[in-house]
Amino acid sequence: MLRKVLIALSLFAIPSLADAAEITGTTKVRAGDAVVIGTTRIRLGGIDAPAIDQLCLNTKSERWTCGVAARDELARYAEGKTWICRPRSVDRRGRTVARCEVGGEDIQKWLVRNGWALAYAHMSRDYEADEKAAREAKAGMWQGAFIAPWDWRVRNKKTAILGATKPPDGAHAVLLASASGPVAPSPDCTIKGNVNSSGECIFHQPTSRWYTQIRMKISKGTRWFCSVEEAEAAGCRETKR
């Protein structure tokens, strides 16, 4: 009985995540809404950015890797600077969900206002005004046509298309596709990435011995990369042959 009482008291002594210490430091940007500070993986709360392999359409109805662009814009703007993140919870993938500031600026607000993420109203309504401003300014993804990130993850032919550009015929086929699909998302994205039997991510340039033998299928964990730097940033190494 005494042991049970001590365990119960110890649980009450553990602070809630909302009271957890701030996480500070420079970051490595993994996606438009995901960074790493030290060894802590952080999901930026209250927003939703396109996945790295999500495709959008630009003002000329040409497909482009908006997920890569969102990640790169965030990295360009905030990598190398000191971040201050305040934990709120932990998501199902074990990431710390937090609100973060860079140089005193709410970085989620910056992402939404510049069109690189949407207000995730399901979780928070804090950034709805910023999303409206981005939509009116045709900033970032709003310049063309795209699918909301949360819809893209469970996409189907009835998924709504957002943006300032009237989607052309066949837009759904492009927007429902993925940079992990059988066709490269653009002529510049020809590096193939796959996962070997040991669970290691390997990338293959067109000159690789195995390049033509790799079949690009989402179910097999393959994806396209637009540069060696992008592949390495995703944690992949180049094939030895």
Disulfide bonds with the S-S distance in Angstrom:
Cys56-Cys66 2.04
Cys85-Cys100 2.12
Cys189-Cys226 1.93
Cys201-Cys236 1.84
